[in-house]
Structure formats: C-alpha cells, structure tokens
Amino acid sequence: MKRSRLFVALYLSLVFLSGALVGVLGYRFYTAQTVRARTRPGSPEEMRRQYAEEMRSRLKLSPPQFQQLNQILEATGDRFREMQKKYRPEVKVIMDAQTDAIRSMLDDTQRAEYEKMRREREQHRSRHPGR
C-alpha cells in the first residue's frame, strides 16, 4: 500500500509540475508577442516621433535642442520626399520591368495567381498607406 501511495504522490506531482511549466511558457510567449506588437512602429511620422523622443530622453536634450532636432528631422523628411517624387518615374520603370520579367517566366495558371497576389498587395497598400 505504501508503494501505491508513493506512485500516486509522484504522479500528482508530475502532473502539477507539467501544468506549471506549460503555464509559465505560455505566459512568456504571450507577453513576448504583445510587447513586440505594441512596439512595432506605424507610419513614417510615428517612427520619426519615436526617434525624436528617444533622442530627447537618452541625450537629455533641452527644449530648444529638441525643437531644433524636430526642425532638422522635418527638413530632412521634406528633402527625402522630394527625392522620392523626383525618382518615382524611374523606380516605376524598373518595377514594371521586373513585373513583366516575372510574368514572362510563368505559365498561365501561375500568371493568374501572380496577378491575384499583386491585387491583394495593392489593396493592402491602399488600406495601409505609408507602410
């Protein structure tokens, strides 16, 4: 009888420990996913704001320095957007050539699926501009 009680106690201990282990691992993976999801930046403006805030806190910028930093970042952003506008036609030509080359290597079934993929990506881009 003592032996069967020992096995029951051992069995219950193993069940309890395995449940605790699953709980700890589940909690760890859950919190890791939620933290990662919360810190993922959104739009370019949001990324710039986060960058400026990090600079302010880590470098301990004074209010005038922070204002100057924002002016610098805004001017740089304006220049970058102008470059994008200037070179957008050339980039479009390159991307269109890539699309045509991909289409030419596919058979009819693959080409239909490729066009579906392109439409889905375009819909995603129109719903989430700036990403």
C-alpha positions in Angstrom: 0.0 0.0 0.0 2.8 2.4 0.8 4.2 1.9 -2.7 0.9 2.8 -4.4 0.6 5.9 -2.3 4.1 6.9 -3.4 3.3 6.4 -7.1 0.1 8.4 -6.7 2.0 11.2 -5.0 4.7 11.1 -7.7 2.1 11.1 -10.5 0.2 14.1 -9.0 3.5 16.0 -8.5 4.5 15.4 -12.2 1.0 16.5 -13.4 1.2 19.6 -11.2 4.8 20.5 -12.4 4.0 19.9 -16.0 0.9 22.2 -15.7 3.0 24.9 -14.0 5.7 24.6 -16.8 3.1 24.9 -19.5 1.6 27.9 -17.7 5.0 29.7 -17.4 5.9 29.0 -21.0 2.5 30.1 -22.3 2.7 33.3 -20.3 6.2 34.1 -21.5 5.2 33.6 -25.2 2.0 35.6 -24.7 3.8 38.6 -23.1 6.6 38.4 -25.7 4.1 38.7 -28.6 2.1 41.5 -27.0 5.3 43.6 -26.3 6.5 43.1 -29.8 3.1 44.0 -31.3 3.0 47.2 -29.2 6.4 48.4 -30.1 6.0 48.0 -33.9 6.1 51.4 -35.4 3.4 52.5 -37.8 3.7 55.4 -40.2 6.9 57.3 -41.0 5.6 60.2 -38.9 5.2 57.9 -35.9 8.7 56.4 -36.4 10.1 60.0 -36.6 8.2 60.9 -33.4 9.5 57.9 -31.6 13.1 58.6 -32.8 12.9 62.2 -31.6 11.5 61.1 -28.2 14.3 58.5 -27.8 16.9 61.2 -28.6 15.3 63.6 -26.1 15.4 61.1 -23.3 18.7 59.4 -24.0 20.6 62.6 -24.8 18.7 64.7 -22.3 18.1 67.4 -24.8 16.9 70.8 -23.6 13.7 72.2 -25.0 15.5 74.4 -27.6 17.6 71.5 -28.7 14.5 69.3 -29.0 12.8 72.0 -31.1 16.0 72.3 -33.3 16.1 68.5 -33.7 12.5 68.4 -34.9 13.2 71.1 -37.4 16.2 69.1 -38.7 14.2 65.9 -38.9 11.3 67.7 -40.7 13.7 69.3 -43.2 15.3 66.0 -43.9 11.9 64.4 -44.4 10.9 67.1 -46.8 14.1 66.5 -48.8 13.6 62.8 -48.8 10.0 63.2 -50.1 11.2 65.5 -52.9 13.8 62.8 -53.9 11.1 60.2 -53.9 8.9 62.4 -56.2 11.8 63.1 -58.5 12.9 59.4 -58.9 9.4 57.8 -58.7 9.1 57.5 -62.5 12.5 55.8 -62.8 11.6 53.4 -60.0 8.3 52.7 -61.6 10.0 51.7 -64.9 12.3 49.3 -63.0 9.5 47.8 -61.1 7.4 47.4 -64.2 10.3 45.7 -66.0 10.6 43.3 -63.0 6.8 42.5 -63.1 7.0 41.9 -66.9 10.0 39.6 -66.5 8.2 37.6 -63.8 5.1 37.3 -65.9 7.1 36.1 -68.9 8.5 33.2 -66.9 5.2 31.9 -65.5 2.7 29.6 -67.2 -1.0 30.7 -67.5 -2.1 29.2 -64.1 0.9 30.8 -62.3 0.3 34.1 -64.0 -3.3 34.2 -62.8 -2.2 33.5 -59.3 0.6 36.1 -59.6 -2.0 38.8 -60.7 -4.2 37.8 -57.7 -1.2 38.3 -55.4 -0.4 41.7 -56.9 -4.0 42.8 -56.5 -4.0 41.7 -52.8 -0.8 43.6 -52.2 -2.1 46.7 -53.8 -5.3 46.5 -51.7 -3.2 46.1 -48.6 -1.1 49.2 -49.6 -4.2 51.3 -50.2 -5.6 50.4 -46.8 -2.2 51.0 -45.0 -0.5 54.0 -46.7 3.0 54.9 -45.6 4.0 51.3 -44.6 
